[in-house]
Amino acid sequence: MKKITLGIESLASIHERAKIFLEKLPQLFPSAQNILIVSHNGMINQFQKIWEPTHEFTPFEFLTILEKNL
């Protein structure tokens, strides 16, 4: 049987990308008071995990709005 690679990104990789993105925000937008981030559920959960390390995966509702002070 031929092995098929689907190219699915690991949670560790998504977490690392989320962490790097959040770390760069203050540099990219130093005078911003509000920043809108639109993303998929997996990335939003990784943001939550970075902000709150005890966060457990939550399937957010469609168009969920989360507010966080960076």
N, CA, C, O and CB atoms as a CASP TS submission, in Angstrom:
PFRMAT TS
TARGET T0000
AUTHOR 0000-0000-0000
METHOD Language model
MODEL 1
PARENT N/A
ATOM      1  N   MET     1       0.839  -1.181   0.000  1.00  0.00           N
ATOM      2  CA  MET     1       0.000   0.000   0.000  1.00  0.00           C
ATOM      3  C   MET     1       0.887   1.247   0.000  1.00  0.00           C
ATOM      4  O   MET     1       1.838   1.343   0.775  1.00  0.00           O
ATOM      5  CB  MET     1      -0.956  -0.004   1.220  1.00  0.00           C
ATOM      6  N   LYS     2       0.569   2.180  -0.861  1.00  0.00           N
ATOM      7  CA  LYS     2       1.337   3.416  -0.987  1.00  0.00           C
ATOM      8  C   LYS     2       0.961   4.386   0.145  1.00  0.00           C
ATOM      9  O   LYS     2      -0.219   4.605   0.420  1.00  0.00           O
ATOM     10  CB  LYS     2       1.090   4.074  -2.375  1.00  0.00           C
ATOM     11  N   LYS     3       1.979   4.959   0.793  1.00  0.00           N
ATOM     12  CA  LYS     3       1.752   5.917   1.869  1.00  0.00           C
ATOM     13  C   LYS     3       1.361   7.262   1.259  1.00  0.00           C
ATOM     14  O   LYS     3       2.039   7.764   0.362  1.00  0.00           O
ATOM     15  CB  LYS     3       3.017   6.060   2.770  1.00  0.00           C
ATOM     16  N   ILE     4       0.277   7.837   1.745  1.00  0.00           N
ATOM     17  CA  ILE     4      -0.206   9.130   1.247  1.00  0.00           C
ATOM     18  C   ILE     4      -0.013  10.173   2.337  1.00  0.00           C
ATOM     19  O   ILE     4      -0.446   9.967   3.471  1.00  0.00           O
ATOM     20  CB  ILE     4      -1.709   9.050   0.813  1.00  0.00           C
ATOM     21  N   THR     5       0.622  11.275   2.015  1.00  0.00           N
ATOM     22  CA  THR     5       0.819  12.376   2.953  1.00  0.00           C
ATOM     23  C   THR     5      -0.234  13.434   2.669  1.00  0.00           C
ATOM     24  O   THR     5      -0.356  13.920   1.545  1.00  0.00           O
ATOM     25  CB  THR     5       2.260  12.973   2.842  1.00  0.00           C
ATOM     26  N   LEU     6      -0.988  13.782   3.696  1.00  0.00           N
ATOM     27  CA  LEU     6      -2.052  14.766   3.520  1.00  0.00           C
ATOM     28  C   LEU     6      -1.579  16.201   3.734  1.00  0.00           C
ATOM     29  O   LEU     6      -2.274  17.141   3.350  1.00  0.00           O
ATOM     30  CB  LEU     6      -3.182  14.466   4.465  1.00  0.00           C
ATOM     31  N   GLY     7      -0.416  16.379   4.335  1.00  0.00           N
ATOM     32  CA  GLY     7       0.103  17.723   4.556  1.00  0.00           C
ATOM     33  C   GLY     7      -0.593  18.457   5.679  1.00  0.00           C
ATOM     34  O   GLY     7      -0.652  19.687   5.668  1.00  0.00           O
ATOM     35  N   ILE     8      -1.122  17.731   6.648  1.00  0.00           N
ATOM     36  CA  ILE     8      -1.816  18.360   7.773  1.00  0.00           C
ATOM     37  C   ILE     8      -0.781  18.884   8.758  1.00  0.00           C
ATOM     38  O   ILE     8       0.145  18.169   9.141  1.00  0.00           O
ATOM     39  CB  ILE     8      -2.788  17.355   8.470  1.00  0.00           C
ATOM     40  N   GLU     9      -0.946  20.132   9.163  1.00  0.00           N
ATOM     41  CA  GLU     9      -0.014  20.761  10.093  1.00  0.00           C
ATOM     42  C   GLU     9      -0.263  20.263  11.521  1.00  0.00           C
ATOM     43  O   GLU     9      -1.412  20.116  11.937  1.00  0.00           O
ATOM     44  CB  GLU     9      -0.144  22.299  10.028  1.00  0.00           C
ATOM     45  N   SER    10       0.790  20.009  12.253  1.00  0.00           N
ATOM     46  CA  SER    10       0.661  19.536  13.627  1.00  0.00           C
ATOM     47  C   SER    10       0.223  20.666  14.557  1.00  0.00           C
ATOM     48  O   SER    10       0.419  21.842  14.252  1.00  0.00           O
ATOM     49  CB  SER    10       1.986  18.936  14.110  1.00  0.00           C
ATOM     50  N   LEU    11      -0.372  20.298  15.695  1.00  0.00           N
ATOM     51  CA  LEU    11      -0.761  21.305  16.685  1.00  0.00           C
ATOM     52  C   LEU    11       0.450  22.051  17.230  1.00  0.00           C
ATOM     53  O   LEU    11       0.370  23.244  17.522  1.00  0.00           O
ATOM     54  CB  LEU    11      -1.526  20.651  17.832  1.00  0.00           C
ATOM     55  N   ALA    12       1.571  21.347  17.367  1.00  0.00           N
ATOM     56  CA  ALA    12       2.799  21.999  17.847  1.00  0.00           C
ATOM     57  C   ALA    12       3.234  23.090  16.869  1.00  0.00           C
ATOM     58  O   ALA    12       3.674  24.162  17.284  1.00  0.00           O
ATOM     59  CB  ALA    12       3.938  20.957  18.033  1.00  0.00           C
ATOM     60  N   SER    13       3.109  22.815  15.584  1.00  0.00           N
ATOM     61  CA  SER    13       3.482  23.796  14.569  1.00  0.00           C
ATOM     62  C   SER    13       2.523  24.989  14.575  1.00  0.00           C
ATOM     63  O   SER    13       2.956  26.137  14.466  1.00  0.00           O
ATOM     64  CB  SER    13       3.503  23.141  13.181  1.00  0.00           C
ATOM     65  N   ILE    14       1.227  24.717  14.702  1.00  0.00           N
ATOM     66  CA  ILE    14       0.239  25.803  14.769  1.00  0.00           C
ATOM     67  C   ILE    14       0.498  26.655  16.005  1.00  0.00           C
ATOM     68  O   ILE    14       0.436  27.883  15.941  1.00  0.00           O
ATOM     69  CB  ILE    14      -1.211  25.237  14.793  1.00  0.00           C
ATOM     70  N   HIS    15       0.788  26.003  17.131  1.00  0.00           N
ATOM     71  CA  HIS    15       1.058  26.724  18.374  1.00  0.00           C
ATOM     72  C   HIS    15       2.268  27.651  18.215  1.00  0.00           C
ATOM     73  O   HIS    15       2.239  28.804  18.648  1.00  0.00           O
ATOM     74  CB  HIS    15       1.294  25.731  19.528  1.00  0.00           C
ATOM     75  N   GLU    16       3.319  27.140  17.597  1.00  0.00           N
ATOM     76  CA  GLU    16       4.530  27.943  17.399  1.00  0.00           C
ATOM     77  C   GLU    16       4.243  29.146  16.492  1.00  0.00           C
ATOM     78  O   GLU    16       4.699  30.255  16.769  1.00  0.00           O
ATOM     79  CB  GLU    16       5.658  27.076  16.793  1.00  0.00           C
ATOM     80  N   ARG    17       3.488  28.924  15.410  1.00  0.00           N
ATOM     81  CA  ARG    17       3.132  30.049  14.524  1.00  0.00           C
ATOM     82  C   ARG    17       2.286  31.076  15.258  1.00  0.00           C
ATOM     83  O   ARG    17       2.479  32.279  15.079  1.00  0.00           O
ATOM     84  CB  ARG    17       2.375  29.543  13.282  1.00  0.00           C
ATOM     85  N   ALA    18       1.352  30.617  16.083  1.00  0.00           N
ATOM     86  CA  ALA    18       0.501  31.530  16.857  1.00  0.00           C
ATOM     87  C   ALA    18       1.339  32.352  17.827  1.00  0.00           C
ATOM     88  O   ALA    18       1.133  33.559  17.963  1.00  0.00           O
ATOM     89  CB  ALA    18      -0.581  30.745  17.627  1.00  0.00           C
ATOM     90  N   LYS    19       2.279  31.703  18.497  1.00  0.00           N
ATOM     91  CA  LYS    19       3.148  32.379  19.461  1.00  0.00           C
ATOM     92  C   LYS    19       3.993  33.461  18.781  1.00  0.00           C
ATOM     93  O   LYS    19       4.082  34.586  19.271  1.00  0.00           O
ATOM     94  CB  LYS    19       4.061  31.360  20.161  1.00  0.00           C
ATOM     95  N   ILE    20       4.604  33.114  17.660  1.00  0.00           N
ATOM     96  CA  ILE    20       5.423  34.077  16.909  1.00  0.00           C
ATOM     97  C   ILE    20       4.571  35.258  16.447  1.00  0.00           C
ATOM     98  O   ILE    20       4.989  36.412  16.549  1.00  0.00           O
ATOM     99  CB  ILE    20       6.092  33.393  15.689  1.00  0.00           C
ATOM    100  N   PHE    21       3.376  34.960  15.941  1.00  0.00           N
ATOM    101  CA  PHE    21       2.470  36.011  15.475  1.00  0.00           C
ATOM    102  C   PHE    21       2.123  36.974  16.606  1.00  0.00           C
ATOM    103  O   PHE    21       2.204  38.190  16.431  1.00  0.00           O
ATOM    104  CB  PHE    21       1.190  35.395  14.896  1.00  0.00           C
ATOM    105  N   LEU    22       1.735  36.438  17.769  1.00  0.00           N
ATOM    106  CA  LEU    22       1.369  37.297  18.895  1.00  0.00           C
ATOM    107  C   LEU    22       2.549  38.112  19.410  1.00  0.00           C
ATOM    108  O   LEU    22       2.380  39.256  19.831  1.00  0.00           O
ATOM    109  CB  LEU    22       0.800  36.461  20.022  1.00  0.00           C
ATOM    110  N   GLU    23       3.735  37.529  19.376  1.00  0.00           N
ATOM    111  CA  GLU    23       4.931  38.258  19.816  1.00  0.00           C
ATOM    112  C   GLU    23       5.269  39.415  18.889  1.00  0.00           C
ATOM    113  O   GLU    23       5.812  40.425  19.337  1.00  0.00           O
ATOM    114  CB  GLU    23       6.118  37.315  19.904  1.00  0.00           C
ATOM    115  N   LYS    24       4.956  39.285  17.603  1.00  0.00           N
ATOM    116  CA  LYS    24       5.271  40.329  16.623  1.00  0.00           C
ATOM    117  C   LYS    24       4.247  41.463  16.584  1.00  0.00           C
ATOM    118  O   LYS    24       4.559  42.549  16.096  1.00  0.00           O
ATOM    119  CB  LYS    24       5.380  39.717  15.258  1.00  0.00           C
ATOM    120  N   LEU    25       3.040  41.235  17.085  1.00  0.00           N
ATOM    121  CA  LEU    25       1.992  42.259  16.994  1.00  0.00           C
ATOM    122  C   LEU    25       2.402  43.622  17.534  1.00  0.00           C
ATOM    123  O   LEU    25       2.188  44.620  16.845  1.00  0.00           O
ATOM    124  CB  LEU    25       0.782  41.795  17.728  1.00  0.00           C
ATOM    125  N   PRO    26       2.986  43.719  18.742  1.00  0.00           N
ATOM    126  CA  PRO    26       3.365  45.043  19.246  1.00  0.00           C
ATOM    127  C   PRO    26       4.394  45.756  18.362  1.00  0.00           C
ATOM    128  O   PRO    26       4.397  46.984  18.273  1.00  0.00           O
ATOM    129  CB  PRO    26       3.916  44.912  20.647  1.00  0.00           C
ATOM    130  N   GLN    27       5.259  44.987  17.716  1.00  0.00           N
ATOM    131  CA  GLN    27       6.256  45.584  16.822  1.00  0.00           C
ATOM    132  C   GLN    27       5.617  46.040  15.514  1.00  0.00           C
ATOM    133  O   GLN    27       5.971  47.084  14.966  1.00  0.00           O
ATOM    134  CB  GLN    27       7.385  44.583  16.533  1.00  0.00           C
ATOM    135  N   LEU    28       4.676  45.246  15.026  1.00  0.00           N
ATOM    136  CA  LEU    28       4.025  45.570  13.759  1.00  0.00           C
ATOM    137  C   LEU    28       3.056  46.738  13.883  1.00  0.00           C
ATOM    138  O   LEU    28       2.902  47.530  12.953  1.00  0.00           O
ATOM    139  CB  LEU    28       3.293  44.360  13.233  1.00  0.00           C
ATOM    140  N   PHE    29       2.404  46.839  15.041  1.00  0.00           N
ATOM    141  CA  PHE    29       1.396  47.879  15.254  1.00  0.00           C
ATOM    142  C   PHE    29       1.622  48.554  16.608  1.00  0.00           C
ATOM    143  O   PHE    29       0.800  48.411  17.513  1.00  0.00           O
ATOM    144  CB  PHE    29      -0.036  47.280  15.177  1.00  0.00           C
ATOM    145  N   PRO    30       2.730  49.288  16.757  1.00  0.00           N
ATOM    146  CA  PRO    30       3.089  49.846  18.068  1.00  0.00           C
ATOM    147  C   PRO    30       2.085  50.828  18.651  1.00  0.00           C
ATOM    148  O   PRO    30       1.997  50.953  19.872  1.00  0.00           O
ATOM    149  CB  PRO    30       4.397  50.522  17.966  1.00  0.00           C
ATOM    150  N   SER    31       1.334  51.520  17.826  1.00  0.00           N
ATOM    151  CA  SER    31       0.387  52.502  18.361  1.00  0.00           C
ATOM    152  C   SER    31      -1.060  52.015  18.319  1.00  0.00           C
ATOM    153  O   SER    31      -1.974  52.775  18.637  1.00  0.00           O
ATOM    154  CB  SER    31       0.504  53.798  17.591  1.00  0.00           C
ATOM    155  N   ALA    32      -1.277  50.776  17.938  1.00  0.00           N
ATOM    156  CA  ALA    32      -2.640  50.250  17.829  1.00  0.00           C
ATOM    157  C   ALA    32      -3.270  50.059  19.201  1.00  0.00           C
ATOM    158  O   ALA    32      -2.637  49.565  20.134  1.00  0.00           O
ATOM    159  CB  ALA    32      -2.641  48.927  17.066  1.00  0.00           C
ATOM    160  N   GLN    33      -4.515  50.457  19.296  1.00  0.00           N
ATOM    161  CA  GLN    33      -5.265  50.233  20.535  1.00  0.00           C
ATOM    162  C   GLN    33      -6.129  48.977  20.409  1.00  0.00           C
ATOM    163  O   GLN    33      -6.420  48.306  21.399  1.00  0.00           O
ATOM    164  CB  GLN    33      -6.147  51.465  20.871  1.00  0.00           C
ATOM    165  N   ASN    34      -6.530  48.676  19.183  1.00  0.00           N
ATOM    166  CA  ASN    34      -7.338  47.491  18.917  1.00  0.00           C
ATOM    167  C   ASN    34      -6.835  46.837  17.638  1.00  0.00           C
ATOM    168  O   ASN    34      -6.478  47.519  16.677  1.00  0.00           O
ATOM    169  CB  ASN    34      -8.850  47.852  18.801  1.00  0.00           C
ATOM    170  N   ILE    35      -6.812  45.524  17.637  1.00  0.00           N
ATOM    171  CA  ILE    35      -6.424  44.770  16.451  1.00  0.00           C
ATOM    172  C   ILE    35      -7.446  43.664  16.259  1.00  0.00           C
ATOM    173  O   ILE    35      -7.758  42.927  17.195  1.00  0.00           O
ATOM    174  CB  ILE    35      -4.970  44.189  16.582  1.00  0.00           C
ATOM    175  N   LEU    36      -7.961  43.552  15.058  1.00  0.00           N
ATOM    176  CA  LEU    36      -8.910  42.499  14.730  1.00  0.00           C
ATOM    177  C   LEU    36      -8.153  41.342  14.095  1.00  0.00           C
ATOM    178  O   LEU    36      -7.441  41.527  13.108  1.00  0.00           O
ATOM    179  CB  LEU    36     -10.027  43.023  13.782  1.00  0.00           C
ATOM    180  N   ILE    37      -8.306  40.159  14.656  1.00  0.00           N
ATOM    181  CA  ILE    37      -7.684  38.960  14.107  1.00  0.00           C
ATOM    182  C   ILE    37      -8.811  38.018  13.708  1.00  0.00           C
ATOM    183  O   ILE    37      -9.637  37.640  14.539  1.00  0.00           O
ATOM    184  CB  ILE    37      -6.699  38.284  15.138  1.00  0.00           C
ATOM    185  N   VAL    38      -8.841  37.646  12.449  1.00  0.00           N
ATOM    186  CA  VAL    38      -9.840  36.706  11.946  1.00  0.00           C
ATOM    187  C   VAL    38      -9.105  35.422  11.595  1.00  0.00           C
ATOM    188  O   VAL    38      -8.174  35.428  10.790  1.00  0.00           O
ATOM    189  CB  VAL    38     -10.621  37.285  10.702  1.00  0.00           C
ATOM    190  N   SER    39      -9.532  34.325  12.203  1.00  0.00           N
ATOM    191  CA  SER    39      -8.825  33.069  11.982  1.00  0.00           C
ATOM    192  C   SER    39      -9.755  31.888  12.199  1.00  0.00           C
ATOM    193  O   SER    39     -10.929  32.057  12.530  1.00  0.00           O
ATOM    194  CB  SER    39      -7.610  32.964  12.907  1.00  0.00           C
ATOM    195  N   HIS    40      -9.222  30.707  12.010  1.00  0.00           N
ATOM    196  CA  HIS    40      -9.995  29.481  12.193  1.00  0.00           C
ATOM    197  C   HIS    40      -9.907  29.008  13.645  1.00  0.00           C
ATOM    198  O   HIS    40      -9.074  29.477  14.421  1.00  0.00           O
ATOM    199  CB  HIS    40      -9.493  28.376  11.236  1.00  0.00           C
ATOM    200  N   ASN    41     -10.772  28.086  13.984  1.00  0.00           N
ATOM    201  CA  ASN    41     -10.905  27.593  15.353  1.00  0.00           C
ATOM    202  C   ASN    41      -9.594  27.050  15.924  1.00  0.00           C
ATOM    203  O   ASN    41      -9.297  27.275  17.097  1.00  0.00           O
ATOM    204  CB  ASN    41     -11.959  26.517  15.403  1.00  0.00           C
ATOM    205  N   GLY    42      -8.814  26.344  15.120  1.00  0.00           N
ATOM    206  CA  GLY    42      -7.556  25.782  15.605  1.00  0.00           C
ATOM    207  C   GLY    42      -6.581  26.851  16.054  1.00  0.00           C
ATOM    208  O   GLY    42      -5.947  26.718  17.101  1.00  0.00           O
ATOM    209  N   MET    43      -6.459  27.914  15.267  1.00  0.00           N
ATOM    210  CA  MET    43      -5.535  28.994  15.613  1.00  0.00           C
ATOM    211  C   MET    43      -6.050  29.777  16.815  1.00  0.00           C
ATOM    212  O   MET    43      -5.268  30.155  17.687  1.00  0.00           O
ATOM    213  CB  MET    43      -5.330  29.934  14.415  1.00  0.00           C
ATOM    214  N   ILE    44      -7.353  30.023  16.869  1.00  0.00           N
ATOM    215  CA  ILE    44      -7.921  30.751  18.007  1.00  0.00           C
ATOM    216  C   ILE    44      -7.683  29.979  19.302  1.00  0.00           C
ATOM    217  O   ILE    44      -7.371  30.576  20.332  1.00  0.00           O
ATOM    218  CB  ILE    44      -9.434  30.994  17.799  1.00  0.00           C
ATOM    219  N   ASN    45      -7.829  28.664  19.252  1.00  0.00           N
ATOM    220  CA  ASN    45      -7.556  27.854  20.437  1.00  0.00           C
ATOM    221  C   ASN    45      -6.093  27.936  20.840  1.00  0.00           C
ATOM    222  O   ASN    45      -5.779  27.904  22.030  1.00  0.00           O
ATOM    223  CB  ASN    45      -7.945  26.405  20.188  1.00  0.00           C
ATOM    224  N   GLN    46      -5.202  28.039  19.878  1.00  0.00           N
ATOM    225  CA  GLN    46      -3.783  28.175  20.220  1.00  0.00           C
ATOM    226  C   GLN    46      -3.501  29.529  20.849  1.00  0.00           C
ATOM    227  O   GLN    46      -2.695  29.619  21.775  1.00  0.00           O
ATOM    228  CB  GLN    46      -2.910  27.984  18.976  1.00  0.00           C
ATOM    229  N   PHE    47      -4.154  30.592  20.361  1.00  0.00           N
ATOM    230  CA  PHE    47      -4.019  31.905  21.010  1.00  0.00           C
ATOM    231  C   PHE    47      -4.470  31.783  22.471  1.00  0.00           C
ATOM    232  O   PHE    47      -3.781  32.248  23.380  1.00  0.00           O
ATOM    233  CB  PHE    47      -4.862  33.002  20.253  1.00  0.00           C
ATOM    234  N   GLN    48      -5.625  31.157  22.686  1.00  0.00           N
ATOM    235  CA  GLN    48      -6.143  30.987  24.041  1.00  0.00           C
ATOM    236  C   GLN    48      -5.160  30.200  24.912  1.00  0.00           C
ATOM    237  O   GLN    48      -4.976  30.523  26.085  1.00  0.00           O
ATOM    238  CB  GLN    48      -7.504  30.278  24.004  1.00  0.00           C
ATOM    239  N   LYS    49      -4.532  29.174  24.347  1.00  0.00           N
ATOM    240  CA  LYS    49      -3.579  28.344  25.082  1.00  0.00           C
ATOM    241  C   LYS    49      -2.340  29.153  25.477  1.00  0.00           C
ATOM    242  O   LYS    49      -1.772  28.937  26.548  1.00  0.00           O
ATOM    243  CB  LYS    49      -3.171  27.123  24.238  1.00  0.00           C
ATOM    244  N   ILE    50      -1.924  30.079  24.617  1.00  0.00           N
ATOM    245  CA  ILE    50      -0.779  30.945  24.918  1.00  0.00           C
ATOM    246  C   ILE    50      -1.147  31.919  26.043  1.00  0.00           C
ATOM    247  O   ILE    50      -0.362  32.129  26.967  1.00  0.00           O
ATOM    248  CB  ILE    50      -0.327  31.725  23.646  1.00  0.00           C
ATOM    249  N   TRP    51      -2.326  32.503  25.960  1.00  0.00           N
ATOM    250  CA  TRP    51      -2.762  33.462  26.969  1.00  0.00           C
ATOM    251  C   TRP    51      -3.092  32.785  28.295  1.00  0.00           C
ATOM    252  O   TRP    51      -2.818  33.332  29.363  1.00  0.00           O
ATOM    253  CB  TRP    51      -3.970  34.229  26.468  1.00  0.00           C
ATOM    254  N   GLU    52      -3.681  31.594  28.223  1.00  0.00           N
ATOM    255  CA  GLU    52      -4.082  30.836  29.411  1.00  0.00           C
ATOM    256  C   GLU    52      -3.583  29.400  29.247  1.00  0.00           C
ATOM    257  O   GLU    52      -4.281  28.577  28.656  1.00  0.00           O
ATOM    258  CB  GLU    52      -5.645  30.876  29.618  1.00  0.00           C
ATOM    259  N   PRO    53      -2.385  29.079  29.760  1.00  0.00           N
ATOM    260  CA  PRO    53      -1.781  27.763  29.537  1.00  0.00           C
ATOM    261  C   PRO    53      -2.651  26.562  29.939  1.00  0.00           C
ATOM    262  O   PRO    53      -2.434  25.459  29.438  1.00  0.00           O
ATOM    263  CB  PRO    53      -0.503  27.693  30.283  1.00  0.00           C
ATOM    264  N   THR    54      -3.623  26.754  30.828  1.00  0.00           N
ATOM    265  CA  THR    54      -4.489  25.639  31.225  1.00  0.00           C
ATOM    266  C   THR    54      -5.712  25.488  30.310  1.00  0.00           C
ATOM    267  O   THR    54      -6.551  24.615  30.532  1.00  0.00           O
ATOM    268  CB  THR    54      -4.949  25.832  32.664  1.00  0.00           C
ATOM    269  N   HIS    55      -5.809  26.340  29.285  1.00  0.00           N
ATOM    270  CA  HIS    55      -6.943  26.291  28.352  1.00  0.00           C
ATOM    271  C   HIS    55      -7.049  24.926  27.683  1.00  0.00           C
ATOM    272  O   HIS    55      -6.053  24.374  27.216  1.00  0.00           O
ATOM    273  CB  HIS    55      -6.806  27.385  27.286  1.00  0.00           C
ATOM    274  N   GLU    56      -8.255  24.394  27.641  1.00  0.00           N
ATOM    275  CA  GLU    56      -8.541  23.152  26.927  1.00  0.00           C
ATOM    276  C   GLU    56      -9.229  23.505  25.614  1.00  0.00           C
ATOM    277  O   GLU    56      -9.952  24.498  25.533  1.00  0.00           O
ATOM    278  CB  GLU    56      -9.428  22.187  27.788  1.00  0.00           C
ATOM    279  N   PHE    57      -9.004  22.694  24.593  1.00  0.00           N
ATOM    280  CA  PHE    57      -9.594  22.951  23.283  1.00  0.00           C
ATOM    281  C   PHE    57     -11.095  23.181  23.410  1.00  0.00           C
ATOM    282  O   PHE    57     -11.798  22.407  24.060  1.00  0.00           O
ATOM    283  CB  PHE    57      -9.312  21.783  22.324  1.00  0.00           C
ATOM    284  N   THR    58     -11.577  24.247  22.787  1.00  0.00           N
ATOM    285  CA  THR    58     -12.986  24.600  22.802  1.00  0.00           C
ATOM    286  C   THR    58     -13.458  24.831  21.374  1.00  0.00           C
ATOM    287  O   THR    58     -12.886  25.665  20.672  1.00  0.00           O
ATOM    288  CB  THR    58     -13.235  25.852  23.675  1.00  0.00           C
ATOM    289  N   PRO    59     -14.478  24.122  20.926  1.00  0.00           N
ATOM    290  CA  PRO    59     -15.014  24.402  19.593  1.00  0.00           C
ATOM    291  C   PRO    59     -15.855  25.679  19.648  1.00  0.00           C
ATOM    292  O   PRO    59     -17.027  25.636  20.024  1.00  0.00           O
ATOM    293  CB  PRO    59     -15.865  23.200  19.066  1.00  0.00           C
ATOM    294  N   PHE    60     -15.267  26.803  19.278  1.00  0.00           N
ATOM    295  CA  PHE    60     -15.962  28.078  19.331  1.00  0.00           C
ATOM    296  C   PHE    60     -17.076  28.128  18.297  1.00  0.00           C
ATOM    297  O   PHE    60     -16.997  27.494  17.245  1.00  0.00           O
ATOM    298  CB  PHE    60     -14.985  29.229  19.112  1.00  0.00           C
ATOM    299  N   GLU    61     -18.100  28.883  18.610  1.00  0.00           N
ATOM    300  CA  GLU    61     -19.206  29.082  17.686  1.00  0.00           C
ATOM    301  C   GLU    61     -18.741  29.909  16.491  1.00  0.00           C
ATOM    302  O   GLU    61     -17.766  30.655  16.581  1.00  0.00           O
ATOM    303  CB  GLU    61     -20.391  29.769  18.395  1.00  0.00           C
ATOM    304  N   PHE    62     -19.439  29.771  15.388  1.00  0.00           N
ATOM    305  CA  PHE    62     -19.142  30.544  14.196  1.00  0.00           C
ATOM    306  C   PHE    62     -19.224  32.034  14.532  1.00  0.00           C
ATOM    307  O   PHE    62     -20.190  32.480  15.152  1.00  0.00           O
ATOM    308  CB  PHE    62     -20.113  30.179  13.042  1.00  0.00           C
ATOM    309  N   LEU    63     -18.225  32.792  14.127  1.00  0.00           N
ATOM    310  CA  LEU    63     -18.127  34.236  14.363  1.00  0.00           C
ATOM    311  C   LEU    63     -18.025  34.602  15.850  1.00  0.00           C
ATOM    312  O   LEU    63     -18.609  35.594  16.285  1.00  0.00           O
ATOM    313  CB  LEU    63     -19.326  34.929  13.759  1.00  0.00           C
ATOM    314  N   THR    64     -17.307  33.826  16.604  1.00  0.00           N
ATOM    315  CA  THR    64     -17.058  34.124  18.007  1.00  0.00           C
ATOM    316  C   THR    64     -16.088  35.308  18.103  1.00  0.00           C
ATOM    317  O   THR    64     -15.107  35.379  17.363  1.00  0.00           O
ATOM    318  CB  THR    64     -16.489  32.873  18.748  1.00  0.00           C
ATOM    319  N   ILE    65     -16.367  36.211  19.000  1.00  0.00           N
ATOM    320  CA  ILE    65     -15.497  37.372  19.219  1.00  0.00           C
ATOM    321  C   ILE    65     -14.867  37.227  20.609  1.00  0.00           C
ATOM    322  O   ILE    65     -15.567  37.124  21.616  1.00  0.00           O
ATOM    323  CB  ILE    65     -16.302  38.733  19.092  1.00  0.00           C
ATOM    324  N   LEU    66     -13.554  37.223  20.640  1.00  0.00           N
ATOM    325  CA  LEU    66     -12.817  37.173  21.906  1.00  0.00           C
ATOM    326  C   LEU    66     -12.059  38.473  22.064  1.00  0.00           C
ATOM    327  O   LEU    66     -11.462  38.960  21.104  1.00  0.00           O
ATOM    328  CB  LEU    66     -11.844  35.950  21.960  1.00  0.00           C
ATOM    329  N   GLU    67     -12.072  39.032  23.232  1.00  0.00           N
ATOM    330  CA  GLU    67     -11.313  40.257  23.503  1.00  0.00           C
ATOM    331  C   GLU    67     -10.167  39.924  24.455  1.00  0.00           C
ATOM    332  O   GLU    67     -10.346  39.219  25.448  1.00  0.00           O
ATOM    333  CB  GLU    67     -12.233  41.374  24.109  1.00  0.00           C
ATOM    334  N   LYS    68      -8.991  40.446  24.131  1.00  0.00           N
ATOM    335  CA  LYS    68      -7.822  40.180  24.965  1.00  0.00           C
ATOM    336  C   LYS    68      -6.907  41.389  24.944  1.00  0.00           C
ATOM    337  O   LYS    68      -6.628  41.931  23.875  1.00  0.00           O
ATOM    338  CB  LYS    68      -7.068  38.917  24.484  1.00  0.00           C
ATOM    339  N   ASN    69      -6.437  41.820  26.094  1.00  0.00           N
ATOM    340  CA  ASN    69      -5.441  42.885  26.173  1.00  0.00           C
ATOM    341  C   ASN    69      -4.072  42.261  25.923  1.00  0.00           C
ATOM    342  O   ASN    69      -3.669  41.324  26.613  1.00  0.00           O
ATOM    343  CB  ASN    69      -5.489  43.619  27.566  1.00  0.00           C
ATOM    344  N   LEU    70      -3.371  42.786  24.937  1.00  0.00           N
ATOM    345  CA  LEU    70      -2.041  42.278  24.642  1.00  0.00           C
ATOM    346  C   LEU    70      -1.006  43.029  25.431  1.00  0.00           C
ATOM    347  O   LEU    70       0.186  42.742  25.316  1.00  0.00           O
ATOM    348  CB  LEU    70      -1.740  42.374  23.159  1.00  0.00           C
TER
END
